[in-house]
C-alpha cells in the first residue's frame, strides 16, 4: 500500500514480534519507518485503513494493563481487524487451563494474531513455538516489552532526528523492568549510549555483559544526558525491601524540579506510565515542557499498527510460499 | 544344583581389587565365585570379547516418584530404565507423596523394588518430617529398616540449628547425612542460574551463593560435632565455589563427600536461552566456568560419586512457561554415555576411574557392600561395549517420562548386559 515507504531491498520476514534483542538495526528502522506511514491515519477524519480486514486479533492479557491493551485494541481496529479481549479473570485460566491449551483453543477459533502479556519471561516465545498464529509480545515478565521500546525510540527519533550519539539515562527498578531491557536493545542498536541509573539492589545480575554503563547517582548523570526515561516503581514486582523507604528512594532517584534545573535545556523526559506522581517524578516535571510522555502514547498507536501490519504481512507471505 | 554364570574373555575392570585386564568372571548362586582365567564350563556362558566387564553400576540419586506421582514414574518403570542403563543398584530420594519418613515407608519402597525384580532399589529417608525442616523424622527406625542415608532433597534444611541437631542425632547410627544445598533466602524464586542469561531472559535467577552458603554452613556444623560417627555428603554440587569448599574440607580430612550430575558437566545456563523447560533443573545449569571447575574437581579426585538426579516429569507438566514448569531432567537411561562424553572423551578420566566413581565409591558413600567383583560379593555385573555408538531417542525410554534434553545426541559406550544377583536382567 502507498502508505508504506519501501526501504531499499529490505524485506520484513518475521511473523512474530517477540523482543528487540533479536532484531537487526534494519528491522528496527523498518518498523519505525512503517509506523511513520501509519501516523497520519490517526489524524484523518475517518481513522481507519483496511489492511487487516477479515483478520482476528486477540488481546491475551494475563496481567493488568490499561494503556498497552487499549493501544493494541485501537491499533487493530484502525487497521480494520476484529478484536477479542481475553483476560485471565474472564476465562478458564483461573480454572487451571494451561497457556498452551488456552492458545490452542483460541487458534481453533481462527485467530490470526495473538497479542500476549504474561508474567512469565519467555511466554510469547513459548506460544510462538506452539501455534500457527502470529504472536506479538505486549510484555513478558521482566524480559521484554518490544512495542514500548519501539515507541520510545520512535519518539526520540522523531524529535531528535536520530539516536546516534545520544546519551540516554534509564532510571529506576532496572532489575524488574522489561521496558529497560527493550529500550536498552533498541537504543544501543540505533547508536545511543545507555546508562542504567538506580540503587544497586534494583540492578540485574552481570550487567557487565550488557551494552550499558551503570550509575548509582542520578545527580551525576542528570547533567550529561539528552534523554531521561523514568521507570515506574512497580510495587507489585518488588521483592523484599530493595530500598528503605519511598521517601529515601525519591530523594536519590526522583526527577524533581530542582534536578531538572541542572539538565540540558533540550532534554527529553520520558515515562512508560502509569506515573507514580511525586515518587519517581514530580508533577511539575511530568507535565512540564520537556516531557514527551503523552507523545509516547500517541506514537505507541502508530508503532503498534506497524507491528500488527508487518507480522500479518509476513504470515501471508509465508502462507503463499 | 548350583546356578552358574560364566562371563568369558571380557576386559574386567574392578577398581576395588585393582583389576584392569582381560579375564573371566564366574558367578555361582548369586555371588561372585572367581575372577581370573577360568577353564571350566557353566550352565550359562557369556562371551564378552571386546567388552568391558565391570561391577554393577550404582546411582545413589534418583527420583522414582512412587508413592504419589506414579503417572511420572514408578519403581517398576524406573527400575526397568535403570537396568537398561547398566545400574544394578539405585537409591531413591524420599521427596515422594507421602514423604518417606518412617520405617513403613522405607519397607514399601524395598518391597516394590523386590517385586519388580530388576535392579536393587534402596531409599533414603527424610531428615525432617514432611521435609518441613522443623522436626526430625524417625531416622533410627528408618536406618534399621534399611534406609541408606537421609536427605530433605528437593530442598535444603534451612534452619542451621535443626541441621546441627540432625547431624548430632544421626551420629548414633552409621548413616550418611546428605544435603541438597540451597539456602532459600538466596535462591528466592529463581528458576535458573542468576547471571547474564537470567538477566536477558527476564527470569528470576538463583545465585550460586544459595548453594555455597549452605554447603559452607554444613561444613562448619560437621567440624563442630567432630569427632563423631558422622558422614556428610553434598548432593549434586554445581558451582566453582562449591568445588573450593569441598577442596578445603577434604584437605582438612573432614568426613565429607560430594556428587556431580551429567547435566552440570555437559550443559550450561546458555541452554535456557530458548526457554526450553527440559533445561529447567535444580540446582540450575551454571556457567561454563562452573562446568570447568567441576571437571577439574573430578580430575583431581575431589568428587566421590556420579549421579543422575533422574527427575522424571510428564510432558504436560513441562509444556508450560519456563517460570511455571517443574524442575528436573530425566537422564537415567543415557547416563553412562553422558559420562563418557563428559569425562572420558576429553581425557579427564579413563575407564577404570569412571567405573570406580560409579561403583566402589558410590557404594562406600551409602555404606553398602557392593560395587566390587570381590569373591563372595553379590553377583552384580555390567557388561559394556565401550565403542558402540547409539542415538538417544526419548520415545524408546523405558522410563515413563521424556523430559530429557539429550534427545537426538549420539553417545558412545553402550550397556550390553546387566546382571543382578547372578541373573541377566537386561540384554541389549
Boltz contact constraints between the chains, C-beta under 6 A:
constraints:
  - contact:
      token1: [A, 99]
      token2: [B, 321]
      max_distance: 6.0
  - contact:
      token1: [A, 100]
      token2: [B, 319]
      max_distance: 6.0
  - contact:
      token1: [A, 120]
      token2: [B, 321]
      max_distance: 6.0
  - contact:
      token1: [A, 120]
      token2: [B, 323]
      max_distance: 6.0
  - contact:
      token1: [A, 121]
      token2: [B, 201]
      max_distance: 6.0
  - contact:
      token1: [A, 121]
      token2: [B, 202]
      max_distance: 6.0
  - contact:
      token1: [A, 121]
      token2: [B, 203]
      max_distance: 6.0
  - contact:
      token1: [A, 122]
      token2: [B, 275]
      max_distance: 6.0
  - contact:
      token1: [A, 122]
      token2: [B, 322]
      max_distance: 6.0
  - contact:
      token1: [A, 123]
      token2: [B, 321]
      max_distance: 6.0
  - contact:
      token1: [A, 125]
      token2: [B, 275]
      max_distance: 6.0
  - contact:
      token1: [A, 126]
      token2: [B, 275]
      max_distance: 6.0
  - contact:
      token1: [A, 126]
      token2: [B, 321]
      max_distance: 6.0
  - contact:
      token1: [A, 141]
      token2: [B, 202]
      max_distance: 6.0
  - contact:
      token1: [A, 142]
      token2: [B, 202]
      max_distance: 6.0
  - contact:
      token1: [A, 143]
      token2: [B, 201]
      max_distance: 6.0
  - contact:
      token1: [A, 143]
      token2: [B, 202]
      max_distance: 6.0
  - contact:
      token1: [A, 204]
      token2: [B, 199]
      max_distance: 6.0
  - contact:
      token1: [A, 205]
      token2: [B, 194]
      max_distance: 6.0
  - contact:
      token1: [A, 205]
      token2: [B, 195]
      max_distance: 6.0
  - contact:
      token1: [A, 205]
      token2: [B, 199]
      max_distance: 6.0
  - contact:
      token1: [A, 205]
      token2: [B, 205]
      max_distance: 6.0
  - contact:
      token1: [A, 206]
      token2: [B, 195]
      max_distance: 6.0
  - contact:
      token1: [A, 206]
      token2: [B, 196]
      max_distance: 6.0
  - contact:
      token1: [A, 206]
      token2: [B, 199]
      max_distance: 6.0
  - contact:
      token1: [A, 209]
      token2: [B, 196]
      max_distance: 6.0
